[in-house]
Amino acid sequence: MKKIYILAIALIVSATAFSQTKMACCNTAASTPDGSTKSTATVQFASLADDKSFVQEHQNPSPFTATTDLGEKITFKAADGTDASGFMIKAANPTNNYIFVIHEWWGLNDYIKEVSGKLYKDLGNINVIALDLYDGKVATTQEMAGKFMQGADENRIKNIINGAINLAGPNAKIATIGWCFGGGWSLQTAIMAGKQAAGCVMYYGMPETNIERLQTLNTDVLGIFANKDGWITPKVAEDFQANMNKAGKKLILKQYDADHAFANPSNPIYNSVAASDAYAATLSFLMPRLK
């Protein structure tokens, strides 16, 4: 009996150690086939596609057709030489001021094109490029969006982003904005833009947690979060603030008594009051940085 008891204890200890090891591995950057690493933040967010409650929180979007008569689809070279695409609105007068708009997990749909047109009108003379990180795929259901987000290759996304930075040119001042999936990638794009980064707005996206990577940011960040968000929680926002402080970077934190994805009017849980205030804060943040 004593031997059985000791064996049981040993099995429990081993199982606990394995569980802790598994948790630890999930909090480190994942390796890719070419030996590079993926951001922990992007890996964590992509894994949410396996969370049924997260998927169900994103109700299928209401039908939405863009009314903007601005902009057109563009094709440009990704950093690896392949074709990438997006939606671009060129400034009326030549300028090196750009804003990269990064879509939600639905893809580059009409809502993102509409927002791109609104930003163009409200920010003044600026070039707007809405990046297509799904290479033409647009989801209309929760299930499709989950598959697209989880199947998005990080190296491909980075090649698209670097291609867009090259398209803007070495003298461009680049601001970024994104929501949900695009919120996290807005921050990653600002990091990738280096000294060209002029501003970063991220709506309820997964923040970068690597302090050394945050230290390479060359711009302030406006982080917009929802207090009822069960995934990008207030604790996530609090930790992001602490990490930005450690990195010596400025985070302007805006938090609303709303749900995840509250700012999208095609979302049945759209919160117009919170969305309006967040958009006003977005303009106030971006305008002085894109003069």
C-alpha distance (Angstrom), angle and dihedral (degrees) to the residues before:
residue distance angle dihedral
M1 . . .
K2 3.81 . .
K3 3.82 91.0 .
I4 3.80 90.9 50.6
Y5 3.82 90.6 50.6
I6 3.82 92.1 50.0
L7 3.82 90.6 47.9
A8 3.80 91.2 51.0
I9 3.80 91.6 51.1
A10 3.80 90.2 49.0
L11 3.80 91.4 51.6
I12 3.81 91.3 50.0
V13 3.80 91.8 49.9
S14 3.80 91.3 48.0
A15 3.79 92.2 48.8
T16 3.80 90.7 49.5
A17 3.79 91.6 49.6
F18 3.82 90.7 49.1
S19 3.79 91.0 49.2
Q20 3.80 91.5 50.5
T21 3.80 90.6 47.5
K22 3.81 90.3 50.5
M23 3.79 91.4 50.4
A24 3.78 90.8 47.8
C25 3.79 92.1 51.6
C26 3.78 90.4 53.0
N27 3.79 90.6 56.8
T28 3.78 95.9 56.3
A29 3.77 130.2 78.1
A30 3.79 113.5 -84.8
S31 3.80 121.4 -125.0
T32 3.79 121.3 -121.5
P33 3.83 126.0 -147.8
D34 3.81 91.7 -99.2
G35 3.79 91.8 54.6
S36 3.81 96.7 -105.3
T37 3.78 121.7 122.8
K38 3.75 133.9 -117.9
S39 3.77 122.8 -134.2
T40 3.79 112.3 -99.3
A41 3.79 88.7 -134.7
T42 3.80 95.0 56.2
V43 3.81 92.1 44.7
Q44 3.80 91.3 50.9
F45 3.78 93.1 49.1
A46 3.80 93.7 47.5
S47 3.81 89.0 52.1
L48 3.81 89.6 61.5
A49 3.81 87.3 76.9
D50 3.83 85.3 76.9
D51 3.81 90.6 56.9
K52 3.80 107.1 92.2
S53 3.80 92.7 -161.6
F54 3.81 90.5 54.2
V55 3.80 91.1 49.4
Q56 3.81 91.9 47.9
E57 3.82 91.2 48.9
H58 3.81 87.2 65.3
Q59 3.77 99.6 69.7
N60 3.78 115.4 -159.1
P61 3.80 107.1 -83.6
S62 3.77 119.9 -105.0
P63 3.82 113.6 -113.0
F64 3.80 109.1 -80.4
T65 3.78 130.4 179.1
A66 3.78 121.1 -169.1
T67 3.78 114.2 -117.0
T68 3.79 96.1 -169.7
D69 3.78 114.9 114.5
L70 3.78 91.2 -163.8
G71 3.75 128.8 99.3
E72 3.76 138.3 18.2
K73 3.76 141.0 -134.9
I74 3.79 113.2 -85.2
T75 3.78 134.6 -165.7
F76 3.78 121.1 -151.3
K77 3.76 138.3 163.0
A78 3.78 118.3 -87.5
A79 3.79 116.2 -141.0
D80 3.81 90.8 -95.4
G81 3.80 92.4 55.9
T82 3.80 97.0 -104.7
D83 3.79 124.1 120.7
A84 3.79 120.0 -88.5
S85 3.78 128.7 179.3
G86 3.77 143.0 -152.3
F87 3.78 145.3 151.4
M88 3.79 116.2 -92.0
I89 3.77 135.3 -168.6
K90 3.79 110.6 -169.5
A91 3.77 121.1 -145.3
A92 3.81 115.2 -103.6
N93 3.80 88.9 -126.8
P94 3.82 124.9 33.6
T95 3.79 111.5 -87.9
N96 3.79 139.3 155.0
N97 3.80 91.9 -138.4
Y98 3.82 113.5 113.2
I99 3.76 138.0 171.9
F100 3.80 120.3 -161.2
V101 3.82 112.0 -150.4
I102 3.80 114.9 -156.0
H103 3.78 120.8 -160.2
E104 3.78 131.4 -128.3
W105 3.78 121.8 -109.7
W106 3.81 88.5 -76.8
G107 3.80 92.9 72.5
L108 3.79 132.9 -124.6
N109 3.79 97.3 -30.8
D110 3.81 133.9 157.5
Y111 3.79 92.3 -84.8
I112 3.82 91.1 61.1
K113 3.80 90.3 47.5
E114 3.81 89.3 51.4
V115 3.80 92.0 50.5
S116 3.81 89.4 47.7
G117 3.80 89.4 56.0
K118 3.79 91.6 47.8
L119 3.80 92.7 50.7
Y120 3.79 90.0 48.5
K121 3.80 92.3 54.0
D122 3.80 95.5 42.2
L123 3.81 98.9 44.1
G124 3.78 95.9 47.6
N125 3.78 125.5 -140.0
I126 3.79 102.7 14.3
N127 3.80 140.8 127.5
V128 3.79 113.8 -118.1
I129 3.79 123.0 -160.6
A130 3.80 119.3 -178.3
L131 3.80 104.9 -160.7
D132 3.79 121.1 -140.0
L133 3.79 104.5 -143.1
Y134 3.82 92.1 171.6
D135 3.82 96.4 57.4
G136 3.79 95.5 -121.9
K137 3.79 100.2 -35.9
V138 3.82 115.6 129.3
A139 3.79 122.7 -175.5
T140 3.78 124.5 -143.3
T141 3.81 97.5 176.8
Q142 3.79 135.8 50.2
E143 3.78 91.8 -115.1
M144 3.80 93.7 52.4
A145 3.80 92.0 47.5
G146 3.80 92.1 50.6
K147 3.80 91.8 51.2
F148 3.80 92.9 46.7
M149 3.79 93.9 48.6
Q150 3.78 94.6 45.9
G151 3.79 92.1 44.2
A152 3.80 95.1 49.6
D153 3.80 108.8 116.1
E154 3.78 112.3 -132.8
N155 3.79 94.7 -148.7
R156 3.80 89.6 52.3
I157 3.80 91.0 50.0
K158 3.80 91.8 50.4
N159 3.80 90.7 49.7
I160 3.81 89.7 52.5
I161 3.80 91.8 48.9
N162 3.79 93.5 47.0
G163 3.80 88.8 48.1
A164 3.80 90.0 54.1
I165 3.81 90.7 48.9
N166 3.80 88.6 52.1
L167 3.81 89.7 48.3
A168 3.80 90.9 53.9
G169 3.78 89.7 50.6
P170 3.81 136.5 -132.1
N171 3.81 93.7 -73.1
A172 3.79 95.7 52.3
K173 3.80 122.9 118.6
I174 3.79 104.2 -143.8
A175 3.80 126.7 -159.6
T176 3.79 121.2 -177.5
I177 3.79 135.3 -152.6
G178 3.79 131.8 177.2
W179 3.79 144.5 155.0
C180 3.81 131.3 -135.1
F181 3.84 104.8 -32.3
G182 3.80 86.2 10.5
G183 3.80 91.8 49.1
G184 3.76 91.4 65.3
W185 3.78 91.2 43.5
S186 3.80 90.9 49.5
L187 3.79 87.9 63.5
Q188 3.80 92.9 43.5
T189 3.82 90.4 49.8
A190 3.80 91.4 51.1
I191 3.80 88.8 52.5
M192 3.81 91.2 48.3
A193 3.82 91.7 49.0
G194 3.81 89.8 64.6
K195 3.79 114.1 -175.6
Q196 3.80 90.5 -1.0
A197 3.80 91.9 67.5
A198 3.81 110.2 112.6
G199 3.80 102.1 171.8
C200 3.80 141.8 -15.8
V201 3.80 128.3 -148.7
M202 3.78 118.0 -176.3
Y203 3.79 123.8 -177.1
Y204 3.82 114.4 -156.2
G205 3.80 93.8 -37.6
M206 3.81 128.1 145.4
P207 3.83 108.2 -89.9
E208 3.77 124.2 -134.9
T209 3.81 110.0 -103.1
N210 3.81 99.8 -170.0
I211 3.80 106.0 103.9
E212 3.80 93.7 -158.9
R213 3.78 90.7 53.4
L214 3.81 91.5 48.1
Q215 3.79 88.8 52.0
T216 3.81 88.8 65.2
L217 3.82 91.6 61.8
N218 3.78 112.3 115.5
T219 3.78 97.6 -167.9
D220 3.78 143.2 52.6
V221 3.80 118.7 -100.7
L222 3.79 130.6 -136.5
G223 3.79 106.8 -153.3
I224 3.80 116.6 -165.3
F225 3.79 116.0 -168.3
A226 3.81 140.0 170.8
N227 3.78 120.2 -127.7
K228 3.82 92.0 -149.1
D229 3.79 92.1 52.9
G230 3.79 107.6 122.3
W231 3.82 94.4 -161.3
I232 3.79 110.3 29.5
T233 3.78 85.7 42.5
P234 3.81 131.4 -177.3
K235 3.82 85.6 -100.9
V236 3.81 89.7 57.5
A237 3.81 89.2 51.8
E238 3.82 90.9 46.7
D239 3.81 91.6 51.3
F240 3.80 90.1 47.2
Q241 3.80 89.8 54.8
A242 3.81 90.6 49.9
N243 3.81 92.4 48.0
M244 3.81 92.4 48.7
N245 3.80 89.1 50.9
K246 3.79 90.2 51.5
A247 3.79 89.5 49.3
G248 3.80 90.8 51.3
K249 3.82 92.4 -117.9
K250 3.78 131.7 130.2
L251 3.79 121.6 -114.0
I252 3.79 120.6 -176.9
L253 3.77 104.2 -157.3
K254 3.82 122.6 -155.4
Q255 3.79 117.9 -179.0
Y256 3.79 127.4 -175.7
D257 3.79 135.6 -165.9
A258 3.78 89.9 -117.3
D259 3.79 143.2 101.3
H260 3.77 130.9 -94.0
A261 3.83 111.3 -75.2
F262 3.79 91.7 19.6
A263 3.82 94.0 146.9
N264 3.81 98.6 63.8
P265 3.84 112.2 93.6
S266 3.81 90.6 -158.8
N267 3.81 87.8 61.2
P268 3.83 112.8 93.2
I269 3.84 89.3 -137.0
Y270 3.81 92.9 53.7
N271 3.80 112.4 150.6
S272 3.79 106.7 -151.9
V273 3.81 96.2 -171.7
A274 3.80 94.7 51.3
A275 3.81 92.0 40.5
S276 3.81 92.7 52.5
D277 3.79 92.8 49.3
A278 3.81 92.0 46.3
Y279 3.80 91.4 50.1
A280 3.81 91.6 49.9
A281 3.82 88.7 51.2
T282 3.81 89.0 48.9
L283 3.80 92.7 54.9
S284 3.81 92.4 45.2
F285 3.80 89.2 51.8
L286 3.80 97.2 46.0
M287 3.79 103.6 39.0
P288 3.82 99.0 70.0
R289 3.81 90.6 42.8
L290 3.79 94.8 54.5
K291 3.80 100.8 48.8
